[in-house]
Amino acid sequence: MQRLLEQASRRAEEADATVKSDETVTLLVESGQLTRTAWSQERGTSLRVRSAGRIGVAGSTAADTAALIEAALSSAALGDEVDLLLPAPAPLPPVRTHSPAAEVASVADLAALGQGLLERLGREGLQVNVTVERSAGSVRVANTRGVEATYDVTAVTLAAEVTRVAGDGILTVGDHYAGADLPGEPAVSALAESIMRRVRWAERSATPPRGELPVLFTPAGTAALFLPIRQACLGKAVLRGVSPFGGRLGEQAFDASLTVTDDPWIPGATGSRAIDDEGVATRRLALVRGGVISGFIYDLETAALAAVPATGHARRHTFGKPQASYSNLVVTPGRSTWEDLVGGITDGLVVDELIGVGQGNVIGGAFAHPVALAYRVVNGEITGRVKDAAVTGNAYELLSRIGGLGRDLERRGSLAVPPILLEGVSVAPR
């Protein structure tokens, strides 16, 4: 790394680089047997230079530093002119991103983990597939202004998918755990119960309701609600003038109960880190606080163009320029139990999974999705699975009138969110 940057600095005004390594083991357990094991290993270097005021990037999985520098300089010859200032060294917060136990776990250990989940889910009439994946690696970040940091990373994913065929109907329910640590007994039990609870809810069929109704979105079902906010709070979207939040910092846009924070310091969460891939120290950043638009995320380039400080959110892969990306988005939970939220619904839906999320003009907030998994609620009781129905609305408008927030957070990818009850969601049969 130091040799690379020293050589690059002789021919460019500034340079920064990341070196990332990763070793991943993936296991598939089916019908009580380990049916597939896959192993992969990657190591790559990404270099960025500023030459004659222009930005160039190049990546390589080889150890040829001279070729990498030449490629970055050639890229800069055609690159954009950006007044980019690389960060100086700064104190870093202590953030746990690595588990020694996960790093040294053997294939037998991982297979036993998958087998334990499979046994909890095994029922007559159910087909169960379990996947276990463990990766271990490191990230090194450095630049020509003196930043240099290295941290180790582990990531464990334990996922299961249950399929039930009854007559001409097929039900598929899945869920997963993801974190830096090997999941313990409580986490495995909670994962199994989450899946089996939804299988039980779907044992009976229910007719879909119709109208502007209360809809309780489970954490798994909230993607259509928060994907627009994720896109609208990207500094790049604000710069391009496509974000509906542009020029609205400090404005009340949502229900006062809604707070969304990007938190890169959560111990053992998969998106956590003390320093971003451009050498900027990370920090907690509220995107929405008490319903008020409070922040946007920027990498160094978009921050320079917007004349604001970078927020420590840059991610970079071996090939390609750094881009702003979230770490761990957390929706502050409320005080309601699940029973409180369901019990207050006279006629409505519980939505657990939607079809087609992410398609269309997401940043506009409007959505219209068929349900993949949803359940009818009548007089505070879940009465069965609803198949042929669709939900329609605008995420920004619906989140301005939240009917209730659950008190229990569940992590869904990079989003930790409680169940959310929204009023006035359009529901119709298909």
PyMOL commands that set and color helices and strands:
alter all, ss='L'
color gray80, all
select helices_A, chain A and resi 2-9+65-77+100-104+107-121+185-201+219-221+223-232+235-240+300-306+338-343+362-364+395-398
alter helices_A, ss='H'
color red, helices_A
select strands_A, chain A and resi 14-30+33-51+54-60+126-143+148-166+169-179+211-217+260-262+285-289+292-293+314-315+323-324+329-331+347-354+366-378+381-386+389-394+402-405+410-412+415-417+420-429
alter strands_A, ss='S'
color yellow, strands_A
deselect
rebuild
show_as cartoon
